[in-house]
Amino acid sequence: MTSSALGRDFRLLWSAAVSSRLGDALRTPALALLAATLTHDPRVIAAVTVVAQLPPLLLGLLGGVYADRWDRRRTMALVDGVRAVVVAALAVAVAFDRAGVPALLVAAFLLAALGTLFDAASFALLPALVPPAALTRANGRLQAGTAVAGGFLGAPAAGILFAAAPALPFTVDAVTFAVAALLVLALTPTPAPHAVTGARRGSVWGEIVEGVRWLRGHRTLWRVTLLTAASNLAISGVLAVLVLYALDVLRVPPAGYGLFAAGAILGGVAGALGAGRLAARLGTVPALGAVLAVQTVALTGFALARHPVPGGIALAVFAAGTVVWNSLWASYGQRHVPSGLLGRVGAAQRMVGLLTAPVGAALAGLVASAYGTVPVAGAAAGTFALVTLAAWRTLRA
């Protein structure tokens, strides 16, 4: 999935991202499994997931500031090194039966908090590694590689490793972070953002405001960010009830749910690999509108389907569109945002885009409990139709 045309540094970054994602895919279900062995209280088990979701919303903008202040390559390597230490400590605690619920909560929060800084630095570093014309293809390759590592390799292996020894998935995760840190250190050094621009540092709050103002002032990028947030409202709603919808409405056999979910991952990989061609043919902004239209049709088909095959195909097409949108959205920002602001603007984009996700999941849960899962899928398709109309009316190249 890598390409020699993208260069040595991109191959190193791609390998580091895939290594980290593999470890994440092992650790995340292992944390839930470990929590379930410590308590049967669903509130406590859910809390482990919730605390891992809070840092991007609470600390994402702060991570963007330091991604713009510090050398991005060294920042990414340091973050992965610290994450390796945190997970290794957790693995030791699990091996010696010293990992209680508080330790799981602290580890989950720390790893997610460090991840906000890593993500901001990685987003801002990519334009220094590949030519502007190759950014969409590079983002697509990154998403394809991490999807395969997470969905096809890490997630299925997590349960097997945990059954063999509860500390094993955490040990492997620590190794993947250490490998990723070494790979990032092997990247060609690039000047720190402030060294390039010569800009003086202000206060942290002032730099956050500067990034948000820049995003708000760029008409197209701001509108794409709002469209992303509206789309995530529907996507998170569908994901919140996907298992129930597949089992109860599409009649997917429980033993076949893994295959059903794998179809969506395959769709995402196909979309990631085709994102660059689509952007080259249509242009990035027109392609965004086309992707939303395809997703609206796919999600409508998913809402109307009553059989696993058409439902799975519709979901795979929808997943492909989601990955293409993410690749186009990221590459557009990386091309248009000044280098010294990339960390902050990218963090602001992600935070605004994520704000609606918990709302969509909560609404889906309420609607499904009262009326079933079918209205959730219908409402999601309707939301995408409105987002598509808004995109066609507001986006201009």
Contacts in CASP RR format, 6 or more apart in sequence:
PFRMAT RR
TARGET T0000
AUTHOR 0000-0000-0000
METHOD contacts of the structure
MODEL  1
MTSSALGRDFRLLWSAAVSSRLGDALRTPALALLAATLTHDPRVIAAVTV
VAQLPPLLLGLLGGVYADRWDRRRTMALVDGVRAVVVAALAVAVAFDRAG
VPALLVAAFLLAALGTLFDAASFALLPALVPPAALTRANGRLQAGTAVAG
GFLGAPAAGILFAAAPALPFTVDAVTFAVAALLVLALTPTPAPHAVTGAR
RGSVWGEIVEGVRWLRGHRTLWRVTLLTAASNLAISGVLAVLVLYALDVL
RVPPAGYGLFAAGAILGGVAGALGAGRLAARLGTVPALGAVLAVQTVALT
GFALARHPVPGGIALAVFAAGTVVWNSLWASYGQRHVPSGLLGRVGAAQR
MVGLLTAPVGAALAGLVASAYGTVPVAGAAAGTFALVTLAAWRTLRA
1 14 0 8 1.000
1 141 0 8 1.000
1 144 0 8 1.000
1 145 0 8 1.000
1 148 0 8 1.000
1 273 0 8 1.000
2 10 0 8 1.000
2 11 0 8 1.000
2 14 0 8 1.000
2 15 0 8 1.000
2 141 0 8 1.000
3 10 0 8 1.000
3 137 0 8 1.000
3 141 0 8 1.000
4 11 0 8 1.000
5 134 0 8 1.000
6 130 0 8 1.000
6 134 0 8 1.000
6 137 0 8 1.000
6 138 0 8 1.000
6 141 0 8 1.000
7 129 0 8 1.000
7 130 0 8 1.000
8 188 0 8 1.000
9 129 0 8 1.000
9 130 0 8 1.000
9 187 0 8 1.000
9 188 0 8 1.000
10 129 0 8 1.000
10 130 0 8 1.000
10 138 0 8 1.000
10 141 0 8 1.000
12 183 0 8 1.000
12 184 0 8 1.000
12 186 0 8 1.000
12 187 0 8 1.000
13 122 0 8 1.000
13 125 0 8 1.000
13 126 0 8 1.000
13 129 0 8 1.000
13 142 0 8 1.000
13 183 0 8 1.000
13 184 0 8 1.000
13 187 0 8 1.000
14 141 0 8 1.000
14 142 0 8 1.000
14 145 0 8 1.000
15 180 0 8 1.000
15 183 0 8 1.000
16 76 0 8 1.000
16 80 0 8 1.000
16 179 0 8 1.000
16 180 0 8 1.000
16 181 0 8 1.000
16 183 0 8 1.000
16 184 0 8 1.000
17 122 0 8 1.000
17 142 0 8 1.000
17 145 0 8 1.000
17 146 0 8 1.000
17 180 0 8 1.000
18 145 0 8 1.000
18 146 0 8 1.000
18 148 0 8 1.000
18 149 0 8 1.000
19 149 0 8 1.000
19 176 0 8 1.000
19 177 0 8 1.000
19 179 0 8 1.000
19 180 0 8 1.000
19 183 0 8 1.000
20 80 0 8 1.000
20 118 0 8 1.000
20 176 0 8 1.000
20 177 0 8 1.000
20 180 0 8 1.000
21 145 0 8 1.000
21 146 0 8 1.000
21 149 0 8 1.000
21 150 0 8 1.000
22 149 0 8 1.000
22 150 0 8 1.000
22 153 0 8 1.000
22 154 0 8 1.000
22 176 0 8 1.000
23 154 0 8 1.000
23 169 0 8 1.000
23 172 0 8 1.000
23 173 0 8 1.000
23 176 0 8 1.000
23 177 0 8 1.000
24 150 0 8 1.000
24 173 0 8 1.000
25 149 0 8 1.000
25 150 0 8 1.000
25 151 0 8 1.000
25 153 0 8 1.000
25 154 0 8 1.000
25 155 0 8 1.000
25 157 0 8 1.000
25 158 0 8 1.000
26 154 0 8 1.000
26 157 0 8 1.000
26 158 0 8 1.000
26 161 0 8 1.000
26 169 0 8 1.000
26 170 0 8 1.000
26 172 0 8 1.000
26 173 0 8 1.000
26 176 0 8 1.000
27 87 0 8 1.000
27 111 0 8 1.000
27 158 0 8 1.000
27 169 0 8 1.000
27 170 0 8 1.000
27 173 0 8 1.000
28 52 0 8 1.000
28 158 0 8 1.000
29 155 0 8 1.000
29 158 0 8 1.000
29 159 0 8 1.000
29 162 0 8 1.000
29 169 0 8 1.000
30 158 0 8 1.000
30 159 0 8 1.000
30 161 0 8 1.000
30 162 0 8 1.000
30 166 0 8 1.000
30 169 0 8 1.000
30 170 0 8 1.000
30 173 0 8 1.000
31 48 0 8 1.000
31 52 0 8 1.000
31 104 0 8 1.000
31 107 0 8 1.000
31 108 0 8 1.000
32 45 0 8 1.000
32 48 0 8 1.000
32 49 0 8 1.000
33 158 0 8 1.000
33 159 0 8 1.000
33 162 0 8 1.000
33 166 0 8 1.000
34 94 0 8 1.000
34 99 0 8 1.000
34 104 0 8 1.000
34 162 0 8 1.000
34 166 0 8 1.000
35 44 0 8 1.000
35 45 0 8 1.000
35 48 0 8 1.000
35 101 0 8 1.000
35 104 0 8 1.000
36 45 0 8 1.000
37 166 0 8 1.000
38 99 0 8 1.000
38 100 0 8 1.000
38 101 0 8 1.000
38 104 0 8 1.000
39 45 0 8 1.000
39 101 0 8 1.000
44 101 0 8 1.000
47 105 0 8 1.000
48 101 0 8 1.000
48 104 0 8 1.000
48 105 0 8 1.000
48 108 0 8 1.000
49 108 0 8 1.000
51 105 0 8 1.000
51 108 0 8 1.000
51 109 0 8 1.000
51 112 0 8 1.000
52 108 0 8 1.000
52 109 0 8 1.000
52 111 0 8 1.000
52 112 0 8 1.000
53 112 0 8 1.000
53 358 0 8 1.000
54 109 0 8 1.000
54 112 0 8 1.000
55 109 0 8 1.000
55 112 0 8 1.000
55 113 0 8 1.000
55 115 0 8 1.000
55 116 0 8 1.000
56 112 0 8 1.000
56 116 0 8 1.000
56 119 0 8 1.000
56 350 0 8 1.000
56 351 0 8 1.000
56 354 0 8 1.000
57 351 0 8 1.000
57 354 0 8 1.000
57 355 0 8 1.000
59 113 0 8 1.000
59 116 0 8 1.000
60 116 0 8 1.000
60 120 0 8 1.000
60 347 0 8 1.000
60 350 0 8 1.000
60 351 0 8 1.000
61 208 0 8 1.000
61 212 0 8 1.000
61 344 0 8 1.000
61 347 0 8 1.000
61 348 0 8 1.000
61 351 0 8 1.000
62 116 0 8 1.000
62 204 0 8 1.000
62 208 0 8 1.000
63 116 0 8 1.000
63 117 0 8 1.000
63 120 0 8 1.000
63 343 0 8 1.000
63 347 0 8 1.000
64 116 0 8 1.000
64 117 0 8 1.000
64 120 0 8 1.000
64 124 0 8 1.000
64 343 0 8 1.000
64 344 0 8 1.000
64 346 0 8 1.000
64 347 0 8 1.000
65 204 0 8 1.000
65 207 0 8 1.000
65 208 0 8 1.000
65 343 0 8 1.000
65 344 0 8 1.000
66 75 0 8 1.000
66 117 0 8 1.000
66 120 0 8 1.000
67 75 0 8 1.000
67 117 0 8 1.000
67 120 0 8 1.000
67 121 0 8 1.000
67 123 0 8 1.000
67 124 0 8 1.000
67 342 0 8 1.000
67 343 0 8 1.000
67 344 0 8 1.000
67 347 0 8 1.000
68 124 0 8 1.000
68 193 0 8 1.000
68 194 0 8 1.000
68 207 0 8 1.000
68 340 0 8 1.000
68 341 0 8 1.000
68 342 0 8 1.000
68 343 0 8 1.000
68 344 0 8 1.000
69 192 0 8 1.000
69 193 0 8 1.000
69 194 0 8 1.000
69 201 0 8 1.000
69 207 0 8 1.000
70 121 0 8 1.000
70 192 0 8 1.000
71 189 0 8 1.000
71 190 0 8 1.000
71 192 0 8 1.000
72 121 0 8 1.000
72 122 0 8 1.000
72 124 0 8 1.000
72 125 0 8 1.000
72 128 0 8 1.000
72 190 0 8 1.000
72 192 0 8 1.000
72 193 0 8 1.000
73 125 0 8 1.000
73 184 0 8 1.000
73 185 0 8 1.000
73 187 0 8 1.000
73 189 0 8 1.000
73 190 0 8 1.000
74 185 0 8 1.000
75 117 0 8 1.000
75 118 0 8 1.000
75 121 0 8 1.000
76 118 0 8 1.000
76 121 0 8 1.000
76 122 0 8 1.000
76 125 0 8 1.000
76 181 0 8 1.000
76 184 0 8 1.000
77 181 0 8 1.000
77 182 0 8 1.000
77 184 0 8 1.000
77 185 0 8 1.000
78 181 0 8 1.000
79 114 0 8 1.000
79 115 0 8 1.000
79 117 0 8 1.000
79 118 0 8 1.000
79 121 0 8 1.000
80 118 0 8 1.000
80 177 0 8 1.000
80 178 0 8 1.000
80 180 0 8 1.000
80 181 0 8 1.000
80 184 0 8 1.000
81 177 0 8 1.000
81 178 0 8 1.000
81 181 0 8 1.000
82 114 0 8 1.000
83 111 0 8 1.000
83 114 0 8 1.000
83 115 0 8 1.000
83 118 0 8 1.000
83 177 0 8 1.000
84 174 0 8 1.000
84 175 0 8 1.000
84 177 0 8 1.000
84 178 0 8 1.000
84 181 0 8 1.000
85 174 0 8 1.000
86 107 0 8 1.000
86 110 0 8 1.000
86 111 0 8 1.000
86 114 0 8 1.000
87 107 0 8 1.000
87 111 0 8 1.000
87 170 0 8 1.000
87 173 0 8 1.000
87 174 0 8 1.000
87 177 0 8 1.000
88 170 0 8 1.000
88 171 0 8 1.000
88 174 0 8 1.000
89 107 0 8 1.000
90 99 0 8 1.000
90 103 0 8 1.000
90 104 0 8 1.000
90 107 0 8 1.000
90 170 0 8 1.000
91 167 0 8 1.000
91 170 0 8 1.000
91 171 0 8 1.000
91 173 0 8 1.000
91 174 0 8 1.000
92 167 0 8 1.000
93 99 0 8 1.000
93 100 0 8 1.000
93 103 0 8 1.000
94 166 0 8 1.000
94 167 0 8 1.000
94 170 0 8 1.000
95 165 0 8 1.000
95 166 0 8 1.000
95 167 0 8 1.000
116 347 0 8 1.000
119 347 0 8 1.000
119 350 0 8 1.000
120 343 0 8 1.000
120 344 0 8 1.000
120 346 0 8 1.000
120 347 0 8 1.000
121 343 0 8 1.000
123 330 0 8 1.000
123 334 0 8 1.000
123 342 0 8 1.000
123 343 0 8 1.000
123 346 0 8 1.000
124 193 0 8 1.000
124 339 0 8 1.000
124 340 0 8 1.000
124 342 0 8 1.000
124 343 0 8 1.000
124 346 0 8 1.000
125 187 0 8 1.000
125 190 0 8 1.000
126 135 0 8 1.000
126 138 0 8 1.000
126 139 0 8 1.000
126 334 0 8 1.000
127 135 0 8 1.000
127 334 0 8 1.000
127 335 0 8 1.000
127 339 0 8 1.000
127 342 0 8 1.000
128 190 0 8 1.000
128 339 0 8 1.000
129 138 0 8 1.000
129 187 0 8 1.000
129 188 0 8 1.000
130 138 0 8 1.000
132 334 0 8 1.000
132 335 0 8 1.000
135 330 0 8 1.000
135 331 0 8 1.000
135 334 0 8 1.000
135 335 0 8 1.000
136 275 0 8 1.000
136 276 0 8 1.000
136 279 0 8 1.000
136 280 0 8 1.000
136 284 0 8 1.000
136 327 0 8 1.000
136 328 0 8 1.000
136 331 0 8 1.000
137 275 0 8 1.000
137 276 0 8 1.000
138 331 0 8 1.000
139 275 0 8 1.000
139 326 0 8 1.000
139 327 0 8 1.000
139 330 0 8 1.000
139 331 0 8 1.000
139 334 0 8 1.000
140 271 0 8 1.000
140 272 0 8 1.000
140 273 0 8 1.000
140 274 0 8 1.000
140 275 0 8 1.000
140 276 0 8 1.000
140 323 0 8 1.000
140 327 0 8 1.000
141 272 0 8 1.000
141 273 0 8 1.000
142 272 0 8 1.000
143 268 0 8 1.000
143 272 0 8 1.000
143 323 0 8 1.000
143 326 0 8 1.000
143 327 0 8 1.000
144 268 0 8 1.000
144 269 0 8 1.000
144 271 0 8 1.000
144 272 0 8 1.000
144 273 0 8 1.000
144 323 0 8 1.000
145 269 0 8 1.000
145 272 0 8 1.000
147 265 0 8 1.000
147 268 0 8 1.000
147 269 0 8 1.000
147 272 0 8 1.000
147 323 0 8 1.000
148 265 0 8 1.000
148 269 0 8 1.000
151 262 0 8 1.000
151 265 0 8 1.000
152 262 0 8 1.000
152 265 0 8 1.000
157 169 0 8 1.000
158 169 0 8 1.000
159 169 0 8 1.000
161 168 0 8 1.000
161 169 0 8 1.000
161 172 0 8 1.000
162 168 0 8 1.000
162 169 0 8 1.000
193 339 0 8 1.000
193 340 0 8 1.000
193 342 0 8 1.000
194 200 0 8 1.000
194 201 0 8 1.000
194 340 0 8 1.000
196 339 0 8 1.000
196 340 0 8 1.000
197 338 0 8 1.000
197 339 0 8 1.000
197 340 0 8 1.000
199 340 0 8 1.000
201 207 0 8 1.000
207 344 0 8 1.000
208 344 0 8 1.000
210 341 0 8 1.000
210 344 0 8 1.000
211 341 0 8 1.000
211 344 0 8 1.000
211 345 0 8 1.000
211 348 0 8 1.000
212 344 0 8 1.000
212 348 0 8 1.000
214 337 0 8 1.000
214 338 0 8 1.000
214 341 0 8 1.000
214 344 0 8 1.000
214 345 0 8 1.000
215 221 0 8 1.000
215 222 0 8 1.000
215 225 0 8 1.000
215 345 0 8 1.000
215 346 0 8 1.000
215 348 0 8 1.000
215 349 0 8 1.000
216 222 0 8 1.000
218 336 0 8 1.000
218 337 0 8 1.000
219 396 0 8 1.000
220 285 0 8 1.000
220 332 0 8 1.000
220 336 0 8 1.000
220 395 0 8 1.000
220 396 0 8 1.000
221 332 0 8 1.000
221 333 0 8 1.000
221 336 0 8 1.000
221 337 0 8 1.000
221 345 0 8 1.000
221 349 0 8 1.000
223 394 0 8 1.000
223 395 0 8 1.000
224 288 0 8 1.000
224 329 0 8 1.000
224 332 0 8 1.000
224 395 0 8 1.000
225 348 0 8 1.000
225 349 0 8 1.000
225 352 0 8 1.000
225 353 0 8 1.000
226 352 0 8 1.000
227 288 0 8 1.000
227 292 0 8 1.000
227 387 0 8 1.000
227 390 0 8 1.000
227 391 0 8 1.000
227 395 0 8 1.000
228 325 0 8 1.000
228 329 0 8 1.000
228 349 0 8 1.000
228 352 0 8 1.000
228 353 0 8 1.000
229 352 0 8 1.000
229 353 0 8 1.000
229 354 0 8 1.000
229 355 0 8 1.000
229 356 0 8 1.000
230 356 0 8 1.000
230 383 0 8 1.000
230 386 0 8 1.000
230 387 0 8 1.000
230 390 0 8 1.000
231 292 0 8 1.000
231 295 0 8 1.000
231 322 0 8 1.000
231 325 0 8 1.000
231 383 0 8 1.000
231 384 0 8 1.000
231 387 0 8 1.000
232 353 0 8 1.000
232 354 0 8 1.000
232 356 0 8 1.000
232 357 0 8 1.000
232 360 0 8 1.000
233 356 0 8 1.000
233 357 0 8 1.000
233 359 0 8 1.000
233 360 0 8 1.000
233 383 0 8 1.000
234 299 0 8 1.000
234 360 0 8 1.000
234 379 0 8 1.000
234 380 0 8 1.000
234 381 0 8 1.000
234 382 0 8 1.000
234 383 0 8 1.000
234 384 0 8 1.000
234 387 0 8 1.000
235 322 0 8 1.000
235 357 0 8 1.000
235 380 0 8 1.000
236 356 0 8 1.000
236 357 0 8 1.000
236 358 0 8 1.000
236 359 0 8 1.000
236 360 0 8 1.000
236 361 0 8 1.000
236 364 0 8 1.000
237 360 0 8 1.000
237 361 0 8 1.000
237 363 0 8 1.000
237 364 0 8 1.000
237 365 0 8 1.000
237 376 0 8 1.000
237 380 0 8 1.000
238 245 0 8 1.000
238 299 0 8 1.000
238 302 0 8 1.000
238 364 0 8 1.000
238 376 0 8 1.000
238 377 0 8 1.000
238 380 0 8 1.000
239 361 0 8 1.000
240 360 0 8 1.000
240 361 0 8 1.000
240 364 0 8 1.000
240 365 0 8 1.000
240 368 0 8 1.000
240 376 0 8 1.000
241 364 0 8 1.000
241 365 0 8 1.000
241 368 0 8 1.000
241 373 0 8 1.000
241 376 0 8 1.000
241 377 0 8 1.000
243 257 0 8 1.000
244 368 0 8 1.000
244 373 0 8 1.000
245 373 0 8 1.000
245 374 0 8 1.000
245 376 0 8 1.000
245 377 0 8 1.000
246 252 0 8 1.000
246 257 0 8 1.000
246 260 0 8 1.000
246 308 0 8 1.000
247 254 0 8 1.000
247 257 0 8 1.000
248 373 0 8 1.000
249 306 0 8 1.000
249 373 0 8 1.000
249 374 0 8 1.000
249 377 0 8 1.000
250 260 0 8 1.000
250 305 0 8 1.000
250 306 0 8 1.000
250 307 0 8 1.000
250 308 0 8 1.000
250 311 0 8 1.000
250 312 0 8 1.000
251 306 0 8 1.000
251 307 0 8 1.000
251 308 0 8 1.000
252 260 0 8 1.000
252 308 0 8 1.000
260 308 0 8 1.000
260 312 0 8 1.000
260 315 0 8 1.000
263 312 0 8 1.000
263 315 0 8 1.000
263 316 0 8 1.000
263 319 0 8 1.000
264 312 0 8 1.000
264 315 0 8 1.000
264 316 0 8 1.000
264 318 0 8 1.000
264 319 0 8 1.000
265 319 0 8 1.000
266 316 0 8 1.000
267 316 0 8 1.000
267 317 0 8 1.000
267 319 0 8 1.000
267 320 0 8 1.000
267 323 0 8 1.000
268 316 0 8 1.000
268 319 0 8 1.000
268 320 0 8 1.000
268 321 0 8 1.000
268 322 0 8 1.000
268 323 0 8 1.000
269 323 0 8 1.000
270 316 0 8 1.000
270 320 0 8 1.000
271 320 0 8 1.000
271 321 0 8 1.000
271 323 0 8 1.000
271 324 0 8 1.000
272 323 0 8 1.000
272 324 0 8 1.000
272 327 0 8 1.000
274 324 0 8 1.000
275 323 0 8 1.000
275 324 0 8 1.000
275 327 0 8 1.000
275 328 0 8 1.000
276 327 0 8 1.000
278 287 0 8 1.000
278 290 0 8 1.000
278 291 0 8 1.000
278 324 0 8 1.000
278 328 0 8 1.000
279 287 0 8 1.000
279 328 0 8 1.000
279 331 0 8 1.000
281 287 0 8 1.000
282 290 0 8 1.000
283 397 0 8 1.000
284 328 0 8 1.000
284 331 0 8 1.000
284 332 0 8 1.000
284 397 0 8 1.000
285 332 0 8 1.000
285 395 0 8 1.000
285 396 0 8 1.000
285 397 0 8 1.000
286 397 0 8 1.000
287 324 0 8 1.000
287 328 0 8 1.000
288 325 0 8 1.000
288 328 0 8 1.000
288 329 0 8 1.000
288 332 0 8 1.000
288 391 0 8 1.000
288 395 0 8 1.000
289 388 0 8 1.000
289 391 0 8 1.000
289 392 0 8 1.000
289 395 0 8 1.000
291 321 0 8 1.000
291 324 0 8 1.000
291 325 0 8 1.000
291 328 0 8 1.000
292 325 0 8 1.000
292 384 0 8 1.000
292 387 0 8 1.000
292 388 0 8 1.000
292 391 0 8 1.000
293 388 0 8 1.000
294 317 0 8 1.000
294 321 0 8 1.000
295 317 0 8 1.000
295 318 0 8 1.000
295 321 0 8 1.000
295 322 0 8 1.000
295 325 0 8 1.000
295 384 0 8 1.000
295 388 0 8 1.000
296 381 0 8 1.000
296 382 0 8 1.000
296 384 0 8 1.000
296 385 0 8 1.000
296 387 0 8 1.000
296 388 0 8 1.000
298 314 0 8 1.000
298 315 0 8 1.000
298 317 0 8 1.000
298 318 0 8 1.000
298 321 0 8 1.000
299 314 0 8 1.000
299 318 0 8 1.000
299 377 0 8 1.000
299 378 0 8 1.000
299 380 0 8 1.000
299 381 0 8 1.000
299 382 0 8 1.000
299 384 0 8 1.000
300 378 0 8 1.000
300 381 0 8 1.000
300 382 0 8 1.000
300 385 0 8 1.000
301 310 0 8 1.000
301 311 0 8 1.000
301 314 0 8 1.000
301 381 0 8 1.000
302 311 0 8 1.000
302 312 0 8 1.000
302 314 0 8 1.000
302 315 0 8 1.000
302 318 0 8 1.000
302 377 0 8 1.000
302 381 0 8 1.000
303 374 0 8 1.000
303 377 0 8 1.000
303 378 0 8 1.000
303 380 0 8 1.000
303 381 0 8 1.000
305 311 0 8 1.000
305 312 0 8 1.000
305 314 0 8 1.000
329 349 0 8 1.000
333 345 0 8 1.000
333 346 0 8 1.000
333 349 0 8 1.000
334 342 0 8 1.000
337 345 0 8 1.000
337 346 0 8 1.000
364 376 0 8 1.000
365 376 0 8 1.000
367 375 0 8 1.000
367 376 0 8 1.000
367 379 0 8 1.000
368 375 0 8 1.000
368 376 0 8 1.000
END
